Amino acid sequence: MFRYSILESMGGLGRLAQEQAEDAGATKAIRSAALKIRLSTRPFAQPLGKRSISELFYRQARWARLRRSTFPILYFPEIFSGSLLPIIAGIVVAWHADYNPSAAFGISLVYWFGIEVLLPCVMGWNLSLISPMAMIVRDMMLPRVWFTGIASNSFECQGHRMSTNLEHSQQLPAE
């Protein structure tokens, strides 16, 4: 959140339209004005309703394309986020050290997701019995989401074909 007068002094809503995602446009505008960005200490609820795995994947792929388009240098390291690479590294190290790779897999899984389950417990955030399974599914989807974010500039949002290219920011014709 910021005062509308600050946005007006930087070019108004047109300044936000210089990026495909208005939050990225706002971030870049605030940073270019040498103002400080502060994040909320608590997350906000985002009631999205029930989604199928396919809907969830395409939503995340859309955001991946927008992140790649607006912050390309920050997008590329995202492939290293999540549990996949650290768990694979744990298995490889165990195998080379003549330890049981299956045990290393189990220990890595418990360690990685145990810490991730501990965080919401400590912070008082919502955590359900299915949260650990959702975390695993999310991490299994991350590499495909990341590669999908690179593969194309077009995406569908609420039934409309769109592009991350600013020169093609109008809706694309349906395929």
Secondary structure, 3 states (H helix, E strand, C coil): CCCHHHHHHCCCHHHHCCCCCHHHHHHHHHHHCCCCCCCCCCCCCCCCCCCCHHHHHHHHHHHHHHHHHHCHHHHHHHHHCCCHHHHHHHHHHHHHCCCCHHHHHHHHHHHHHHHHHHHHHHHCCCCCCCHHHHHHHHHHHHHHHHHHHHHCCEEEECCEEEECCHHHCCCCCCC
